[in-house]
Amino acid sequence: MKFIAVPAGVDFSSGWNGLYGAFTAAVGTQFALGMSMFGVGLLVFALIKFLWEKRKGTGSGLGGSNGGLSPLGWTLVFATLMVAPGILIPLFLKIGELVADFGIALFKPLGS
């Protein structure tokens, strides 16, 4: 089996880290941390409530009447927006870096 060494050439997250670092410096690191912690708590609460309603067979799920979102769905949206700057966006950027680096390593021998 032959392993491919993946270069660390792509860096998507440094720009976001600089922007989010400026935001946390302006509002305070405790506020940003509290926002992320509150969002994670809301996410956990909403997911447990959703699973509990599904278990009991009483909930309408995430969709409400007339094609909108239920209060549970809106709670998930709000919680995701609170968690996104500190947790989700860096996670997606790191995954994007891994995919891009793998693609570069995979197709680099073709161009050589």
Backbone bond lengths (Angstrom), bond angles and torsions (degrees), N, CA, C in turn:
res aa  C-N    CA-C-N  psi(-1)  N-CA   C-N-CA  omega(-1)  CA-C   N-CA-C  phi
1 M - - - 1.430 - - 1.526 107.92 -
2 K 1.327 115.37 134.94 1.456 120.91 -178.68 1.528 108.73 -110.81
3 F 1.330 117.00 127.37 1.458 121.86 179.49 1.517 109.74 -96.53
4 I 1.325 114.88 144.93 1.459 120.91 178.05 1.523 108.06 -100.65
5 A 1.328 116.68 126.43 1.464 120.47 175.61 1.522 107.85 -79.69
6 V 1.303 116.53 121.90 1.465 121.47 -177.96 1.520 108.38 -93.11
7 P 1.355 117.22 121.38 1.464 119.30 179.76 1.521 110.88 -74.06
8 A 1.304 115.48 153.49 1.470 120.83 177.79 1.524 108.48 -97.65
9 G 1.335 117.05 61.93 1.451 120.66 -174.82 1.510 114.86 -96.51
10 V 1.318 119.54 -23.28 1.456 122.77 -176.17 1.524 108.68 -98.82
11 D 1.331 115.62 132.65 1.462 119.62 -179.40 1.527 108.88 -135.43
12 F 1.320 116.22 94.78 1.459 121.17 178.12 1.523 111.69 -87.06
13 S 1.305 117.12 -28.96 1.456 120.53 -168.50 1.528 114.44 -83.51
14 S 1.319 119.73 -16.15 1.464 119.31 -176.84 1.524 111.79 -66.80
15 G 1.316 117.70 -37.90 1.465 120.26 176.76 1.515 111.88 -64.15
16 W 1.333 116.13 -43.26 1.463 119.68 178.29 1.525 110.92 -65.67
17 N 1.331 116.73 -40.21 1.463 119.69 179.57 1.521 111.09 -62.35
18 G 1.330 117.45 -37.53 1.458 120.76 177.15 1.519 112.23 -66.15
19 L 1.335 116.32 -42.65 1.458 121.11 178.95 1.524 111.28 -66.47
20 Y 1.323 116.20 -46.36 1.464 119.64 -179.48 1.526 110.94 -70.01
21 G 1.325 117.09 -31.29 1.463 120.38 175.06 1.522 111.48 -64.58
22 A 1.334 117.06 -39.45 1.467 119.90 176.36 1.525 110.75 -65.70
23 F 1.334 116.81 -38.32 1.467 120.33 177.82 1.521 111.25 -64.12
24 T 1.320 117.03 -46.61 1.459 119.66 -179.21 1.526 111.64 -67.83
25 A 1.334 117.47 -30.30 1.463 119.47 176.30 1.528 110.53 -69.34
26 A 1.327 116.54 -33.24 1.467 120.09 -178.94 1.527 111.85 -75.40
27 V 1.324 117.62 -42.76 1.472 120.15 -176.01 1.520 112.53 -97.09
28 G 1.297 117.63 -13.72 1.461 121.49 -178.85 1.517 110.89 102.25
29 T 1.306 115.12 139.73 1.463 119.17 -177.26 1.521 111.44 -68.46
30 Q 1.333 116.96 -31.39 1.464 119.33 179.87 1.524 111.13 -66.70
31 F 1.329 117.36 -36.78 1.466 120.52 178.21 1.524 110.55 -65.36
32 A 1.341 116.88 -45.93 1.458 120.35 -179.70 1.524 111.16 -64.11
33 L 1.332 116.60 -40.91 1.454 120.51 177.52 1.524 110.76 -65.44
34 G 1.323 116.81 -42.83 1.465 120.72 177.69 1.519 112.08 -62.99
35 M 1.334 116.54 -38.77 1.464 120.71 177.94 1.532 110.31 -62.27
36 S 1.322 116.95 -45.02 1.466 120.32 179.17 1.523 111.37 -65.86
37 M 1.333 117.11 -41.50 1.457 120.16 179.99 1.531 111.17 -65.92
38 F 1.322 117.23 -41.16 1.459 121.05 177.62 1.531 110.62 -64.02
39 G 1.335 116.65 -40.36 1.460 120.57 177.66 1.518 112.75 -64.09
40 V 1.328 116.61 -41.45 1.466 119.93 177.47 1.527 110.14 -64.69
41 G 1.326 116.66 -41.15 1.460 120.08 176.79 1.523 111.99 -60.84
42 L 1.334 116.64 -43.41 1.470 120.05 176.65 1.523 111.70 -62.38
43 L 1.331 116.12 -41.82 1.466 119.52 178.67 1.518 111.42 -61.02
44 V 1.316 116.44 -46.02 1.463 120.20 179.99 1.523 110.36 -63.30
45 F 1.336 117.22 -45.08 1.460 120.93 178.62 1.531 111.17 -60.16
46 A 1.334 117.08 -46.34 1.464 120.37 -177.68 1.526 111.43 -65.29
47 L 1.325 116.94 -39.95 1.468 119.22 179.83 1.527 111.70 -68.44
48 I 1.332 116.80 -40.14 1.471 119.28 176.94 1.517 110.57 -64.72
49 K 1.337 117.21 -42.48 1.457 120.96 178.79 1.529 110.58 -63.17
50 F 1.327 117.57 -41.66 1.460 121.88 178.43 1.526 110.59 -61.95
51 L 1.328 117.04 -47.26 1.464 120.31 -179.70 1.532 111.23 -65.90
52 W 1.326 117.04 -37.00 1.460 120.35 178.79 1.528 110.58 -65.63
53 E 1.332 117.02 -42.69 1.460 120.15 178.67 1.531 111.25 -66.08
54 K 1.311 116.73 -38.03 1.470 119.91 177.44 1.520 110.20 -66.02
55 R 1.318 117.06 -37.96 1.462 120.29 179.71 1.516 110.84 -65.14
56 K 1.331 116.29 -42.04 1.450 120.64 -179.80 1.534 112.03 -77.49
57 G 1.336 117.09 -19.93 1.460 120.71 -179.07 1.513 113.40 78.31
58 T 1.336 117.89 19.91 1.452 120.55 -177.03 1.519 113.45 -103.09
59 G 1.288 118.03 -23.42 1.458 120.51 -173.71 1.514 113.04 -81.80
60 S 1.331 114.93 154.85 1.459 119.85 176.28 1.513 111.27 -92.27
61 G 1.301 117.45 6.83 1.454 121.00 -179.79 1.514 111.06 83.67
62 L 1.301 116.69 -151.05 1.456 121.06 -178.62 1.515 112.24 -85.97
63 G 1.323 117.12 -21.04 1.450 120.70 179.78 1.512 111.20 -88.26
64 G 1.312 115.38 138.03 1.455 120.27 178.01 1.517 110.36 -99.08
65 S 1.312 115.45 -165.49 1.454 119.31 178.40 1.526 109.69 -75.76
66 N 1.297 116.08 157.21 1.465 124.35 178.92 1.526 113.01 60.03
67 G 1.307 118.14 28.29 1.458 122.03 174.17 1.508 115.38 78.87
68 G 1.322 118.95 5.46 1.457 121.22 179.14 1.512 111.47 -89.91
69 L 1.316 115.34 -169.93 1.461 120.66 176.97 1.522 109.54 -94.87
70 S 1.312 115.18 147.03 1.458 120.39 174.44 1.525 108.54 -76.76
71 P 1.329 118.15 168.72 1.468 119.11 174.71 1.529 112.56 -56.47
72 L 1.316 117.16 -33.31 1.454 120.59 176.42 1.524 110.87 -65.05
73 G 1.327 117.14 -41.76 1.465 120.95 177.62 1.518 111.83 -63.12
74 W 1.341 117.03 -41.52 1.463 120.48 178.11 1.526 110.93 -66.24
75 T 1.324 116.96 -35.42 1.461 120.21 176.49 1.523 110.41 -62.64
76 L 1.330 117.36 -41.86 1.463 120.94 177.82 1.525 111.28 -64.52
77 V 1.324 117.97 -40.73 1.466 121.14 178.75 1.528 110.16 -63.53
78 F 1.338 117.21 -47.62 1.460 121.64 -179.62 1.528 111.07 -62.35
79 A 1.319 116.91 -43.47 1.464 120.59 -179.78 1.524 110.94 -65.15
80 T 1.316 116.86 -39.60 1.461 120.29 178.86 1.520 111.16 -64.52
81 L 1.330 117.28 -39.14 1.464 120.34 177.35 1.526 111.86 -65.44
82 M 1.321 117.64 -32.52 1.458 120.04 178.34 1.529 112.01 -74.98
83 V 1.315 116.67 -31.74 1.460 121.17 -177.59 1.532 111.51 -85.26
84 A 1.318 117.79 -26.90 1.456 122.09 -170.95 1.529 115.04 -55.46
85 P 1.332 120.71 -48.52 1.467 118.04 -175.23 1.526 114.64 -62.72
86 G 1.310 117.87 -35.73 1.456 119.72 -175.18 1.507 114.71 -93.81
87 I 1.339 117.91 -24.13 1.459 119.98 -172.24 1.529 112.25 -123.90
88 L 1.325 117.46 -55.30 1.470 120.46 -171.37 1.521 113.87 -71.34
89 I 1.325 117.68 -45.40 1.469 119.38 -178.24 1.530 111.09 -63.77
90 P 1.348 120.47 -46.53 1.473 118.54 175.42 1.530 113.21 -60.57
91 L 1.339 116.57 -35.67 1.462 119.76 178.36 1.529 110.88 -63.77
92 F 1.331 117.41 -47.50 1.461 120.68 179.39 1.528 111.82 -65.44
93 L 1.329 117.75 -35.57 1.461 120.30 177.53 1.525 111.46 -67.00
94 K 1.330 117.46 -39.73 1.470 120.34 177.07 1.526 111.20 -64.92
95 I 1.332 116.88 -40.51 1.472 120.13 176.56 1.525 109.86 -62.76
96 G 1.332 116.69 -41.54 1.465 120.49 177.13 1.515 111.97 -62.48
97 E 1.327 117.28 -38.84 1.466 120.93 176.61 1.526 111.18 -62.30
98 L 1.327 116.18 -44.08 1.464 119.72 179.35 1.522 111.46 -62.22
99 V 1.321 117.08 -43.30 1.467 120.90 -179.90 1.530 110.10 -65.53
100 A 1.328 117.16 -43.93 1.468 120.15 179.80 1.522 111.46 -65.29
101 D 1.323 117.11 -43.88 1.468 119.86 178.41 1.526 111.51 -63.18
102 F 1.331 116.43 -39.26 1.458 119.31 177.91 1.528 110.76 -65.00
103 G 1.333 116.91 -42.05 1.466 120.49 177.93 1.509 112.26 -62.88
104 I 1.330 116.90 -40.98 1.466 120.65 177.41 1.523 110.35 -63.31
105 A 1.332 116.73 -44.45 1.465 120.24 -179.55 1.521 111.30 -67.17
106 L 1.319 116.70 -32.21 1.456 120.83 -178.25 1.519 111.68 -73.24
107 F 1.342 116.88 -41.32 1.464 120.29 -175.03 1.514 114.12 -96.93
108 K 1.339 118.59 -5.07 1.470 121.50 178.89 1.527 112.32 -63.03
109 P 1.341 119.76 -41.55 1.469 117.99 178.71 1.533 113.06 -62.87
110 L 1.312 118.96 -24.38 1.460 120.99 179.09 1.518 111.44 -70.16
111 G 1.341 117.23 -33.76 1.445 120.96 -178.73 1.511 113.85 -84.47
112 S 1.305 117.67 -11.96 1.475 120.67 -176.48 1.496 111.51 -80.21
